[in-house]
């Protein structure tokens, strides 16, 4: 799920630049037109996948603005900690056993469950 962003260098210079691009793409209003042009399409994305790609891209850029870090593992760990703090990442023991301790798998599950 994350390969589309893992190899993407930050594209926007600041929050305003990101905001206006997200707004032009419909993300701000919840009517998404497409994924950003700089993200390589792995396949034809569903509407749910387009939403998730745009959300992760926005969060990745916000993380980069704040930390100036392009370390993808750090991004995933920070995002997962954020979701846990907001208590949306309360996974059952069964989920934890099935996914193991891989943060990428846990984050993917959290994003999937929260967008349904």
N, C-alpha and C positions, 0 to 999 in steps of 0.2 A: 504493500500500500504506500509506503513512504519513499520509494525510489524516485518518484517524480520531483520531490523537493530536496532529497538528500544531496543531489548533485547540482543544485541550483544556487548560484551565488546571489546575494541580495541585489535586487534590481532598483529599489527605491531609495532615495537619498534621505527622506525625512517622512514624518507622519502625514504632512499635508499631501505630499506626492502619492503616498500609499492610499490615503483617503479618497482623493479625487479619482484614482484609477479604479478603486473598489466601487465607488459610486457610479462611474461610467459603465462598469460591468454589471451593475444591478445588485451587487452584494449588499450594499447598505439598505436597500429597500426590499430585499428578499426575493427579487425576481432576477435570477442569474441568467445571463446570456451564454456564457462560455467560461472555460478556464483561461487563465492568462496565457498570452501568446508565447511566452518564454518557457513554459512548461511543456515538456515533450509528452505527446499523447501516447500512452501505452496501448490504448484501445478506445472504442467509442464509449464515453462515460454516460451513465444514467444521470438524471437530475440530482439524485441523492449524492452521487459521487462528485458531481460538479460543485455542489455545496461544500462537501468535505474538503475537496482540493482547495477551493477558495478560502475556506476557514483556516486550514493548515498553512497556506501561503501567507495569509494576513498575520497569523500568530508567529510564524517564522520571522517575518520582517519586524514585527514589534519586538520580538526577543532580540533580534540583531540590533535594532535601534538602542535598546536598553543596555545590552551587554557588549556589543561590538564583537561577538563571538559567532563564528560560522561552524563551530563544532556541533554537528548534528546530534550526537549522543547527549551533549549538554542541553540542547534544545528539548529533546524528548524527555529527559529527566526533569527539567524545569517545568515543562508543560504537565507532566504526570503529577508532579508535586502540587501544582496549581489546582488540578482537578481533584486531587485528594483533599486538599485544604477546603475546597468548596463542597466537599462530601458528595460529589457526583461519581466518585471512583470507588464507592463501597461495593466491592465485588464479593460475591458469596464464596465460601470456602471451595465449593465445587468449581467455580470459575477459576479460582487461583490454582487449583490442582490441574485443571485442563490446560491452562496457559503456561504454567510454570512461573518463573520469575523474570521472564524476558519483558523488559519495559516497553519495547516496541509492540509486542502482542497485547499487553495490558492497555496501552494507549489506544491502539486500534479498536479494541473492544469497547473502551469507554466512549470514544467518538462515535462508534457505530450505534451503541445503545442510546446515547443522548440525542442522536439526530432522528430517531424513529418516532 
